[in-house]
Amino acid sequence: MKGDRLAIGGRACQCAEKFLILIALILFVACLLLVSSRVKSKIATKTAPPPAANFNDALALLLTPETGDSRTDREISRLQQEIRDGRNLDLMLEQLGWAFVAKARESFDPGFYKLAELCALSIEKRNPQSQEAMLLRGHTLHNLHRFKESEALARRLIEGRGLGFDYGLLGDVLMEQGRLKEAIEAYQRMMNMKPDLHAYARAAHMRWLKGDLDGAIEVMQLAVSAASPLDAESAAWVNTRSASYQFQAGRIEEAEQQCAFALSFQSNYAPTLLLRGKMLLAQNLPGRAVDLLQSAAKLNPVPEYQWALADALHTVGGREDEASAIEAQLRHHGAASDPRTYAIFLATRHESPETALRLAKAESNSRNDVFTHDALAWALAAAGKFTEARNEMERALAEGTEDGRLFFHAAMITSQSGDNAEVRRWLDKANSLSHLLLPSERNELQNLAARCANQNLSFAAKAPTPFPAPEN
């Protein structure tokens, strides 16, 4: 028994020694882990600033002083000062974001949409579930052509609260994706909740897209009646859209009157100047059109404006060097500023068909509306891919949109098919709206009509060939 106790006692001593060694090892490992975590923490601090630092960096950018003196510039400056003073930060950031949106629309500078998005992200850092920030960010994403991301936010807003502007945002992004039936449903919900300028303008555009010009004019007049100088840009926009509908209907006097109303809300409003310039071109007054189009293109130097100005300069005669300079600017910046219109320009001018097709295809990855299908069809035709072009053109025409450029492209594309009835159909439609076309487009349309007349619309069965260059 004693031997057993001694044996037990000896084992106990050995266990105690082992226990002490184990404790020492544990403490040693713990020290190593502590030192390692501190090193990692220091590295992380150097490589990734804490959220507060990121937030402060964003504020520093958002609070950069504005140098302009418009009403919107003054409002931006006021809101920036409120934020510096620390007053109701989330609300002031939201209002600042919408002021940046207004500035983007006035100045045609998309950089202000990025600032508006940064306002929304700054609010979300403080309040991740902010629905106000969600609407602001959804609107900026829509204007930056990030339609899928914007749609996701719009649906979250509708699920969470379902206000009129939420449905308006959803309708906007669905329209850009070519889902008009769903867009109309969203806009109707918006109209039911709050029938105002924004709802009327959207409803009018839907009617126009569906080929109901008279209905579009009628509803846009409701938007015009709801316009207020307190939102001068929106007032100028709806009056300009109303003028464009009147111009399409051939009512020049009414269109001029609506343009005058638009400019009374916002002088030198680029879309109005562009429309007035196109109206003068349609009346064969290129000299007067040039002055307006020069002002418009200076305010908004994107392909749609530069193309119209270049055409006016070519038409007036003796100003070819100026036209070439404008076209050089268009070619330099067009792919970045408006790839869809630039692709159409290239295809119309029979230049760089590969570039036109690449740009149109890239655009169709995010947009599937009527005009993106048209751009892709036109680029395919310029590249000699007429079967594909005709399929895309059918998609562009599927909603019944009445538009001179759509009909012009349809006539040119079908002229390669040998379907005489279809060529005559689209040629007649294009001629009825040829006043909406630019001079270079009208020239091509007239050349097509002359070729059809010479051939008596009898096309021999043969392989399609690329469009002939415009006749001199």
ABEGO torsion letter per residue (X at the ends): XAAAAAAAAAAAAAAAAAAAAAAAAAAAAAAAAAAAAAAAAAAAAAABBBAAAAAAAAAAAAABBBABABAAAAAAAAAAAAAAAGBGAAAAAAAAAAAAAAAAAAAGBAAAAAAAAAAAAAAAAABAABAAAAAAAAAAAAAAGBAAAAAAAAAAAAAAAGBAAAAAAAAAAAAAAGBAAAAAAAAAAAAAABBBAAAAAAAAAAAAAAGBAAAAAAAAAAAAAABBAABAAAAAAAAAAAAAAAAAAGBAAAAAAAAAAAAAABBGBAAAAAAAAAAAAAAGBAAAAAAAAAAAAAABBBAAAAAAAAAAAAAAEGAAAAAAAAAAAAAAAAAAABAAAAAAAAAAAGBGAAAAAAAAAAAAAABABAAAAAAAAAAAAAAGBAAAAAAAAAAAAAAGBBBAAAAAAAAAAAAAAGBAAAAAAAAAAAAAAAAABBAAAAAAAAAAAAAAAAAGGBBBBBBBBBBBBBBX
